[in-house]
């Protein structure tokens, strides 16, 4: 699903990330997401050399808001 990224969970978070790296970060910290989904999020994008680059701090704020807004519920009774 996700392309190989230069970032791995044991490394510190970068300041900026491309779509694949940003999706890997959100997937690791919050919930599964594809790089294409980021195209629909209201984030500021920079395009040096035509590549979409996101600020990781803004990305994480938005992902956390989406996670907190998701309604919790029990799937079934045990």
N, C-alpha and C positions, 0 to 999 in steps of 0.2 A: 504494500500500500504506500508506505512512505519511501522516498528516495533515500539513498545513503547520505547522511549529513556528516559534517565535520564535528558537530557537537554531540557529546555523549552525556548521559545523566551524571557521571562522576566528575564532570568539568563544571567550572563556574559559568553562569549565564552570560552570554555576550550582550553588548549594548544594542547591537543591531543584528537582524537575522533575515535571511531570505525566506521564501514561502515554505520550503521543505523543512528548514531548521526551525522556523516558528511553529509549524505544525507538530514537529517532534517535541518541542518544549511544552506546548499546551497538552499534548497527549500524555506526556510523562507527569505533569503537575496537576492536571484537572480532569480531562475527559478526552476520549478519542476524537480526532479531527483530521480531515484531509487538507492538504495545501490548497485545494480549490475552494474550500469553504471560506478561507480567509479573504477571498475576493469579495465576499458579500458582507463582511464585517466593516463597520464604519471606522476604519483606522487610517491614519496618515501614512501614505506610501511614498517612498523616495525611489526614483528610478535611475540610478547611475548605470550606465551601460545597458539600459533597457531591462534590468532585473528589478523585480519588486523587492524592496527592502523595508522591513518594519522595525520600529523601535520596540524592543522587548518589554520595557516597563509598561508602555501603553497597551501592548498586546496582553500582558498578564492582568492588568486592571480590567480590561474588557472580558477576558475569560473568567476571571473571578466573579464579576457581576453576573454573567450568564449562569455560572454554576450556582451562585447563591439565589438567583431568581427561579431556578428549576424547582418545581414543587416536589417535596419528598412524599413517598407513600410506601406502604407495605405491599409487597407483591402477593404474598399468600400467608395464610395462617399455618403455623407448624404444628 
